[in-house]
Amino acid sequence: MTDANQISSQQSTSPSGRDECVKKMLESAEKAVEILHLGDFIRDNKEAIYRQLEDCDVRVSERPSGLDPNAAFVAQSLPLIGGVIHVGSSRANFDKAAIWVQNQSPHAEPISLLSTLVLLYIVDQGWQDAHAPNQDAHAPNDEKKKAQWESIYQRAKWLCEK
C-alpha cells in the first residue's frame, strides 16, 4: 500500500490475529500519536481516559438510542479524544499532524481524522492493557474488564471497516 493511501485503507480481514484493516489503521494511528507527541500524555492519563471510554461503552450498551451502538460509541468518544489532543499536544505538533493528514488524504478534515486515529490508538492500548498478564500474583485477571475492552475493541473495529 502506498503511503498516500495508508489512512484510507479499506476492509481486508483475516481470521487469525488482528484484522488487516485494523492493523493498517493502527499503523496510521501510531504515526498520528507520534507526530502529535501524545504517547507520554496518554500513558500518564490512561486510567482516566479508559474510564471515560468504558462509560461510553456502558451508556450505549444499557441505554439504546435508536442509533447503531457502535456509531453512538464513536460519536460519544470523539469529543473526549478531541480534548486529549487539545490538552496533550502543542499547536505546533497539531499543525504538523494536520499537514501529514492533508498529505495522506487531501480532502480529509484533520481534526476529525486525527481524533479518529487517536481513538483507535487508545482503544488498542486499552485492549492490550486489559489483556496483559496481571502483575499481582494474588489478583485474578479481571474477566469483566477484558470483556468490556473486547466490546470497545469491536466498536473500534467497526469504525475501521466503515
Helices and strands as residue ranges (DSSP letters): G 3-5, H 20-36, H 39-62, H 69-88, H 91-104, H 110-131, H 143-161
